[in-house]
Amino acid sequence: MNQTEIIEKTVLYVKQTLANAEGGHDWWHVYRVWKLSKQIAKNEQVNQFIVELGALLHDIADSKFYDGDEEIGPRKAKEFLTDLNVDQEVINHIEQIIANISFKGGKHEQKFKSLELDVVQDADRLDAIGATGIARTFNYGGYKGRTIYDPNIKPNLDMGKEEYKKNDAPTINHFYEKLLLLKDKMNTQTGQAMAEQRHIFMEQYLEQFYKEWEGEL
């Protein structure tokens, strides 16, 4: 089986697996990250095949939907790729991308580094900000039954990994606890450039939100 066929089978597998997933972590999220990854990879010296597989499988089993189990995603990807007889070295790399891509509160020490992970991580973070990121954030907040905004509950910028995972603060707080921090965490120049515009859009959105909240507009 050649690389093109493996990518095609992976696309089909992800579509089927995430058919009923929460709207911010469904096939269309993966699709956008896949497209962004290919765009960023054009300017990087990376293994395109690993980038595409990493992007397609990065959220195959997000731990937040599996009681915090951070091993299920890498395990499902390994099982799938092993069935396709993908080279073991490639499989190991994909497992590491999935295990290390997540934000996890921002204070988490990333245990694995590669240019391919840099590209996929930037793409995933780009989809978390800007207009799409705003839509995903409120969709997930609604999915979890969270308040939109409570002026009396301030953002917590000093959360550890476990505290971040259990956080159920109002959705607006998530902008300060994660989204607005991502621009400065981009790995590649392309990712940084794309993040700038999306970051500005979020700042403008928040300015508008607070004015509307106070009835000024």
C-alpha positions as a Markdown table, in Angstrom:
| # | Residue | x | y | z |
|---|---|---|---|---|
| 1 | Met | 0.0 | 0.0 | 0.0 |
| 2 | Asn | 1.5 | 3.4 | -1.0 |
| 3 | Gln | 1.4 | 6.6 | 1.0 |
| 4 | Thr | -1.5 | 8.1 | -0.9 |
| 5 | Glu | -3.6 | 5.0 | -0.2 |
| 6 | Ile | -2.7 | 5.1 | 3.4 |
| 7 | Ile | -3.8 | 8.8 | 3.7 |
| 8 | Glu | -7.1 | 8.0 | 1.9 |
| 9 | Lys | -7.8 | 5.1 | 4.3 |
| 10 | Thr | -6.9 | 7.3 | 7.3 |
| 11 | Val | -9.3 | 10.0 | 6.1 |
| 12 | Leu | -12.1 | 7.4 | 5.9 |
| 13 | Tyr | -11.2 | 6.0 | 9.3 |
| 14 | Val | -11.2 | 9.4 | 11.0 |
| 15 | Lys | -14.5 | 10.4 | 9.3 |
| 16 | Gln | -16.1 | 7.2 | 10.6 |
| 17 | Thr | -14.6 | 7.3 | 14.1 |
| 18 | Leu | -15.6 | 11.0 | 14.7 |
| 19 | Ala | -19.0 | 10.8 | 13.0 |
| 20 | Asn | -20.8 | 11.7 | 16.2 |
| 21 | Ala | -18.1 | 13.8 | 17.9 |
| 22 | Glu | -18.6 | 17.1 | 19.7 |
| 23 | Gly | -18.6 | 19.9 | 17.0 |
| 24 | Gly | -15.3 | 21.4 | 17.9 |
| 25 | His | -13.5 | 18.1 | 17.9 |
| 26 | Asp | -15.1 | 16.4 | 15.0 |
| 27 | Trp | -14.0 | 15.4 | 11.4 |
| 28 | Trp | -14.2 | 19.0 | 10.3 |
| 29 | His | -11.8 | 20.1 | 13.0 |
| 30 | Val | -9.4 | 17.4 | 11.8 |
| 31 | Tyr | -10.0 | 18.5 | 8.2 |
| 32 | Arg | -9.0 | 22.1 | 8.9 |
| 33 | Val | -5.9 | 21.0 | 10.9 |
| 34 | Trp | -4.9 | 18.7 | 8.1 |
| 35 | Lys | -5.3 | 21.5 | 5.5 |
| 36 | Leu | -3.4 | 24.0 | 7.7 |
| 37 | Ser | -0.7 | 21.5 | 8.4 |
| 38 | Lys | -0.1 | 21.0 | 4.6 |
| 39 | Gln | 0.0 | 24.8 | 4.2 |
| 40 | Ile | 2.6 | 25.3 | 7.0 |
| 41 | Ala | 4.6 | 22.3 | 5.8 |
| 42 | Lys | 5.3 | 24.0 | 2.5 |
| 43 | Asn | 7.8 | 26.3 | 4.2 |
| 44 | Glu | 9.4 | 23.6 | 6.5 |
| 45 | Gln | 11.8 | 20.8 | 5.9 |
| 46 | Val | 9.6 | 18.0 | 7.1 |
| 47 | Asn | 8.3 | 14.5 | 6.3 |
| 48 | Gln | 5.0 | 15.3 | 4.6 |
| 49 | Phe | 3.7 | 11.8 | 5.1 |
| 50 | Ile | 4.2 | 12.0 | 8.9 |
| 51 | Val | 2.7 | 15.6 | 9.0 |
| 52 | Glu | -0.4 | 14.4 | 7.2 |
| 53 | Leu | -0.9 | 11.3 | 9.3 |
| 54 | Gly | -0.2 | 13.2 | 12.5 |
| 55 | Ala | -2.7 | 15.9 | 11.6 |
| 56 | Leu | -5.4 | 13.4 | 10.6 |
| 57 | Leu | -5.0 | 11.3 | 13.7 |
| 58 | His | -4.1 | 13.9 | 16.3 |
| 59 | Asp | -7.7 | 14.0 | 17.8 |
| 60 | Ile | -8.7 | 10.4 | 17.0 |
| 61 | Ala | -9.6 | 10.0 | 20.8 |
| 62 | Asp | -9.2 | 13.3 | 22.6 |
| 63 | Ser | -8.6 | 12.5 | 26.3 |
| 64 | Lys | -11.1 | 15.0 | 27.5 |
| 65 | Phe | -13.9 | 12.8 | 26.1 |
| 66 | Tyr | -12.3 | 9.6 | 27.6 |
| 67 | Asp | -12.2 | 10.5 | 31.4 |
| 68 | Gly | -8.7 | 12.1 | 30.9 |
| 69 | Asp | -7.1 | 9.0 | 29.5 |
| 70 | Glu | -4.1 | 10.4 | 27.6 |
| 71 | Glu | -3.0 | 7.0 | 26.2 |
| 72 | Ile | -6.2 | 6.1 | 24.3 |
| 73 | Gly | -5.4 | 8.4 | 21.3 |
| 74 | Pro | -1.9 | 7.1 | 20.7 |
| 75 | Arg | -3.1 | 3.5 | 21.2 |
| 76 | Lys | -5.9 | 3.8 | 18.7 |
| 77 | Ala | -3.6 | 5.4 | 16.1 |
| 78 | Lys | -1.0 | 2.7 | 16.6 |
| 79 | Glu | -3.6 | -0.1 | 16.2 |
| 80 | Phe | -5.0 | 1.5 | 13.0 |
| 81 | Leu | -1.6 | 2.2 | 11.4 |
| 82 | Thr | -0.3 | -1.3 | 12.4 |
| 83 | Asp | -3.2 | -2.9 | 10.5 |
| 84 | Leu | -2.1 | -0.9 | 7.5 |
| 85 | Asn | 1.5 | -2.2 | 7.8 |
| 86 | Val | 2.9 | 1.3 | 8.2 |
| 87 | Asp | 6.6 | 1.4 | 9.1 |
| 88 | Gln | 7.1 | 1.1 | 12.8 |
| 89 | Glu | 9.3 | 4.2 | 13.0 |
| 90 | Val | 6.5 | 6.2 | 11.4 |
| 91 | Ile | 4.0 | 4.8 | 13.9 |
| 92 | Asn | 6.2 | 5.7 | 16.8 |
| 93 | His | 6.5 | 9.3 | 15.5 |
| 94 | Ile | 2.7 | 9.6 | 15.1 |
| 95 | Glu | 2.2 | 8.3 | 18.6 |
| 96 | Gln | 4.5 | 11.0 | 20.0 |
| 97 | Ile | 2.8 | 13.7 | 18.0 |
| 98 | Ile | -0.6 | 12.7 | 19.5 |
| 99 | Ala | 0.8 | 12.4 | 23.0 |
| 100 | Asn | 2.5 | 15.8 | 22.9 |
| 101 | Ile | 0.3 | 18.1 | 20.8 |
| 102 | Ser | -2.1 | 19.2 | 23.5 |
| 103 | Phe | -1.9 | 22.6 | 25.4 |
| 104 | Lys | -2.6 | 21.0 | 28.8 |
| 105 | Gly | -2.7 | 24.3 | 30.6 |
| 106 | Gly | 0.5 | 25.8 | 29.1 |
| 107 | Lys | 2.8 | 24.7 | 32.0 |
| 108 | His | 3.1 | 21.1 | 30.8 |
| 109 | Glu | 6.6 | 20.1 | 29.8 |
| 110 | Gln | 6.6 | 18.7 | 26.2 |
| 111 | Lys | 8.6 | 15.5 | 26.3 |
| 112 | Phe | 9.1 | 15.0 | 22.6 |
| 113 | Lys | 10.1 | 17.4 | 19.9 |
| 114 | Ser | 10.2 | 17.2 | 16.1 |
| 115 | Leu | 9.6 | 19.5 | 13.1 |
| 116 | Glu | 6.6 | 17.5 | 12.2 |
| 117 | Leu | 5.1 | 17.9 | 15.6 |
| 118 | Asp | 5.8 | 21.7 | 15.4 |
| 119 | Val | 3.8 | 21.9 | 12.2 |
| 120 | Val | 0.8 | 19.9 | 13.4 |
| 121 | Gln | 0.8 | 21.6 | 16.7 |
| 122 | Asp | 0.8 | 25.0 | 15.0 |
| 123 | Ala | -2.1 | 24.0 | 12.8 |
| 124 | Asp | -4.1 | 22.6 | 15.8 |
| 125 | Arg | -3.5 | 25.8 | 17.7 |
| 126 | Leu | -4.5 | 28.0 | 14.8 |
| 127 | Asp | -7.8 | 26.2 | 14.7 |
| 128 | Ala | -8.3 | 27.1 | 18.3 |
| 129 | Ile | -8.1 | 30.9 | 17.7 |
| 130 | Gly | -9.6 | 33.4 | 15.4 |
| 131 | Ala | -13.2 | 33.2 | 14.2 |
| 132 | Thr | -13.2 | 29.4 | 14.1 |
| 133 | Gly | -11.6 | 29.2 | 17.5 |
| 134 | Ile | -14.3 | 31.5 | 19.0 |
| 135 | Ala | -17.1 | 29.2 | 17.4 |
| 136 | Arg | -15.4 | 26.1 | 18.8 |
| 137 | Thr | -15.0 | 27.6 | 22.3 |
| 138 | Phe | -18.6 | 28.5 | 22.7 |
| 139 | Asn | -19.7 | 25.2 | 21.1 |
| 140 | Tyr | -17.7 | 23.3 | 23.7 |
| 141 | Gly | -18.8 | 25.5 | 26.5 |
| 142 | Gly | -22.4 | 24.8 | 25.6 |
| 143 | Tyr | -21.7 | 21.1 | 25.3 |
| 144 | Lys | -20.3 | 21.2 | 28.9 |
| 145 | Gly | -23.1 | 23.4 | 30.2 |
| 146 | Arg | -20.8 | 26.2 | 31.1 |
| 147 | Thr | -21.8 | 29.8 | 31.8 |
| 148 | Ile | -20.9 | 32.2 | 29.0 |
| 149 | Tyr | -19.5 | 34.9 | 31.3 |
| 150 | Asp | -19.5 | 35.8 | 34.9 |
| 151 | Pro | -17.7 | 39.0 | 35.9 |
| 152 | Asn | -17.2 | 37.7 | 39.4 |
| 153 | Ile | -15.2 | 34.7 | 38.3 |
| 154 | Lys | -11.8 | 35.8 | 37.2 |
| 155 | Pro | -9.5 | 33.8 | 34.8 |
| 156 | Asn | -7.0 | 31.6 | 36.4 |
| 157 | Leu | -3.6 | 32.0 | 34.7 |
| 158 | Asp | -1.7 | 29.8 | 37.0 |
| 159 | Met | -3.3 | 26.4 | 36.5 |
| 160 | Gly | -1.3 | 23.2 | 36.5 |
| 161 | Lys | -2.1 | 20.3 | 34.1 |
| 162 | Glu | -4.6 | 18.5 | 36.3 |
| 163 | Glu | -6.4 | 21.7 | 37.4 |
| 164 | Tyr | -6.6 | 22.8 | 33.8 |
| 165 | Lys | -8.3 | 19.5 | 32.8 |
| 166 | Lys | -10.9 | 19.9 | 35.6 |
| 167 | Asn | -11.6 | 23.6 | 35.0 |
| 168 | Asp | -15.2 | 24.4 | 34.4 |
| 169 | Ala | -15.0 | 28.2 | 34.5 |
| 170 | Pro | -17.2 | 30.5 | 32.2 |
| 171 | Thr | -16.3 | 30.2 | 28.5 |
| 172 | Ile | -15.0 | 33.8 | 28.2 |
| 173 | Asn | -12.3 | 32.9 | 30.8 |
| 174 | His | -11.0 | 30.3 | 28.3 |
| 175 | Phe | -9.9 | 33.2 | 26.1 |
| 176 | Tyr | -7.4 | 34.3 | 28.8 |
| 177 | Glu | -6.5 | 30.9 | 30.1 |
| 178 | Lys | -5.6 | 29.5 | 26.6 |
| 179 | Leu | -6.7 | 31.2 | 23.4 |
| 180 | Leu | -4.9 | 34.5 | 23.8 |
| 181 | Leu | -1.7 | 32.7 | 24.9 |
| 182 | Leu | -1.4 | 30.7 | 21.7 |
| 183 | Lys | 0.0 | 33.4 | 19.4 |
| 184 | Asp | 3.2 | 33.4 | 21.4 |
| 185 | Lys | 3.5 | 29.6 | 21.4 |
| 186 | Met | 3.7 | 29.1 | 17.7 |
| 187 | Asn | 6.6 | 27.0 | 16.5 |
| 188 | Thr | 7.0 | 28.1 | 12.9 |
| 189 | Gln | 7.3 | 31.4 | 11.1 |
| 190 | Thr | 4.2 | 30.6 | 9.0 |
| 191 | Gly | 2.2 | 29.6 | 12.1 |
| 192 | Gln | 3.3 | 32.9 | 13.8 |
| 193 | Ala | 2.2 | 35.0 | 10.8 |
| 194 | Met | -1.2 | 33.3 | 10.5 |
| 195 | Ala | -1.7 | 33.5 | 14.3 |
| 196 | Glu | -1.2 | 37.3 | 14.3 |
| 197 | Gln | -4.4 | 38.1 | 12.4 |
| 198 | Arg | -6.5 | 35.5 | 14.2 |
| 199 | His | -5.3 | 36.9 | 17.6 |
| 200 | Ile | -6.3 | 40.5 | 16.6 |
| 201 | Phe | -9.7 | 39.2 | 15.6 |
| 202 | Met | -10.2 | 37.7 | 19.1 |
| 203 | Glu | -9.2 | 40.9 | 20.8 |
| 204 | Gln | -11.7 | 42.8 | 18.7 |
| 205 | Tyr | -14.4 | 40.3 | 19.5 |
| 206 | Leu | -13.8 | 40.6 | 23.2 |
| 207 | Glu | -13.9 | 44.4 | 23.1 |
| 208 | Gln | -17.2 | 44.2 | 21.3 |
| 209 | Phe | -18.5 | 41.5 | 23.7 |
| 210 | Tyr | -17.8 | 43.6 | 26.8 |
| 211 | Lys | -19.4 | 46.7 | 25.3 |
| 212 | Glu | -22.5 | 44.7 | 24.5 |
| 213 | Trp | -22.5 | 43.1 | 28.0 |
| 214 | Glu | -22.7 | 46.5 | 29.6 |
| 215 | Gly | -25.3 | 47.8 | 27.1 |
| 216 | Glu | -23.0 | 50.3 | 25.5 |
| 217 | Leu | -23.7 | 49.2 | 22.0 |
